[in-house]
Amino acid sequence: MATYILFENALEMLKNAYLASTLGLIAVSGIGLVAIALVEKDTPASKTQQHHHV
């Protein structure tokens, strides 16, 4: 049993890690944008929806 990783396997792992990190960053940034929008909507400056808790 060889202990080294074949080039194809390493390439596959790098590709999967890259895709996972990209999707993770997109998801986190989307959640962050939604959170910022909700905070801005619920600030007292808007005066329309004060004391509105989800």
MIDOSE-1310 file (N, C-alpha, C; in nm, 2 decimals, decimal comma, always signed):
residues 54
maty	+0,09/-0,12/+0,00/+0,00/+0,00/+0,00/+0,09/+0,12/+0,00; +0,08/+0,21/-0,10/+0,16/+0,32/-0,11/+0,11/+0,43/-0,02; +0,20/+0,51/+0,04/+0,15/+0,61/+0,13/+0,14/+0,75/+0,06; +0,20/+0,76/-0,05/+0,19/+0,89/-0,12/+0,05/+0,90/-0,19
ilfe	+0,01/+1,03/-0,22/-0,12/+1,05/-0,29/-0,09/+1,07/-0,44; -0,17/+1,00/-0,52/-0,15/+1,01/-0,66/-0,19/+1,15/-0,70; -0,14/+1,19/-0,81/-0,16/+1,33/-0,86/-0,31/+1,35/-0,89; -0,37/+1,25/-0,95/-0,51/+1,27/-0,98/-0,60/+1,29/-0,85
nale	-0,56/+1,21/-0,75/-0,64/+1,22/-0,63/-0,61/+1,36/-0,56; -0,49/+1,41/-0,57/-0,46/+1,54/-0,51/-0,53/+1,65/-0,59; -0,54/+1,63/-0,72/-0,61/+1,73/-0,80/-0,76/+1,73/-0,77; -0,81/+1,61/-0,75/-0,95/+1,60/-0,72/-0,98/+1,66/-0,58
mlkn	-0,89/+1,64/-0,48/-0,91/+1,69/-0,35/-0,90/+1,85/-0,35; -0,81/+1,90/-0,43/-0,79/+2,04/-0,44/-0,91/+2,10/-0,51; -0,97/+2,04/-0,61/-1,08/+2,09/-0,68/-1,20/+2,09/-0,58; -1,22/+1,98/-0,51/-1,33/+1,98/-0,42/-1,32/+2,08/-0,31
ayla	-1,20/+2,10/-0,25/-1,18/+2,20/-0,15/-1,20/+2,34/-0,20; -1,16/+2,37/-0,33/-1,18/+2,50/-0,39/-1,33/+2,52/-0,41; -1,40/+2,42/-0,46/-1,55/+2,44/-0,48/-1,62/+2,46/-0,35; -1,58/+2,38/-0,24/-1,64/+2,39/-0,11/-1,62/+2,53/-0,05
stlg	-1,50/+2,58/-0,06/-1,46/+2,71/+0,00/-1,53/+2,82/-0,08; -1,54/+2,81/-0,21/-1,61/+2,91/-0,29/-1,76/+2,92/-0,25; -1,82/+2,80/-0,25/-1,97/+2,80/-0,21/-1,99/+2,85/-0,07; -1,90/+2,81/+0,02/-1,91/+2,86/+0,16/-1,89/+3,01/+0,17
liav	-1,80/+3,07/+0,09/-1,79/+3,21/+0,09/-1,91/+3,28/+0,04; -1,97/+3,23/-0,07/-2,09/+3,29/-0,13/-2,20/+3,28/-0,03; -2,22/+3,17/+0,04/-2,33/+3,15/+0,13/-2,31/+3,25/+0,25; -2,19/+3,26/+0,30/-2,16/+3,34/+0,42/-2,18/+3,49/+0,38
sgig	-2,14/+3,53/+0,26/-2,15/+3,67/+0,22/-2,30/+3,70/+0,20; -2,38/+3,60/+0,14/-2,52/+3,62/+0,12/-2,59/+3,64/+0,26; -2,56/+3,55/+0,35/-2,62/+3,56/+0,49/-2,58/+3,70/+0,55; -2,46/+3,74/+0,53/-2,41/+3,87/+0,59/-2,49/+3,99/+0,53
lvai	-2,51/+3,98/+0,40/-2,58/+4,09/+0,33/-2,73/+4,09/+0,38; -2,79/+3,98/+0,40/-2,93/+3,97/+0,45/-2,93/+4,03/+0,59; -2,83/+3,99/+0,67/-2,83/+4,04/+0,81/-2,81/+4,19/+0,81; -2,73/+4,24/+0,73/-2,71/+4,39/+0,72/-2,83/+4,46/+0,68
alve	-2,90/+4,40/+0,58/-3,03/+4,46/+0,53/-3,13/+4,46/+0,64; -3,14/+4,35/+0,72/-3,24/+4,35/+0,83/-3,20/+4,45/+0,94; -3,08/+4,46/+0,97/-3,04/+4,56/+1,08/-3,07/+4,70/+1,03; -3,04/+4,73/+0,90/-3,06/+4,86/+0,86/-3,21/+4,89/+0,85
kdtp	-3,29/+4,79/+0,82/-3,44/+4,80/+0,82/-3,49/+4,83/+0,95; -3,43/+4,77/+1,06/-3,49/+4,78/+1,19/-3,42/+4,89/+1,27; -3,34/+4,97/+1,22/-3,28/+5,08/+1,29/-3,39/+5,19/+1,32; -3,38/+5,26/+1,43/-3,48/+5,36/+1,46/-3,49/+5,47/+1,36
askt	-3,39/+5,49/+1,27/-3,39/+5,59/+1,16/-3,51/+5,56/+1,06; -3,55/+5,44/+1,05/-3,65/+5,41/+0,95/-3,79/+5,44/+1,00; -3,81/+5,44/+1,14/-3,93/+5,49/+1,21/-4,06/+5,41/+1,17; -4,04/+5,31/+1,07/-4,16/+5,24/+1,03/-4,18/+5,11/+1,11
qqhh	-4,07/+5,05/+1,14/-4,09/+4,92/+1,20/-4,00/+4,92/+1,33; -4,03/+5,00/+1,43/-3,95/+5,00/+1,55/-4,00/+4,88/+1,64; -3,91/+4,83/+1,71/-3,93/+4,72/+1,81/-3,99/+4,60/+1,73; -3,94/+4,57/+1,61/-3,98/+4,45/+1,54/-3,88/+4,35/+1,55
hv	-3,90/+4,24/+1,62/-3,81/+4,14/+1,64/-3,85/+4,01/+1,57; -3,76/+3,95/+1,50/-3,80/+3,83/+1,43/-3,80/+3,71/+1,52
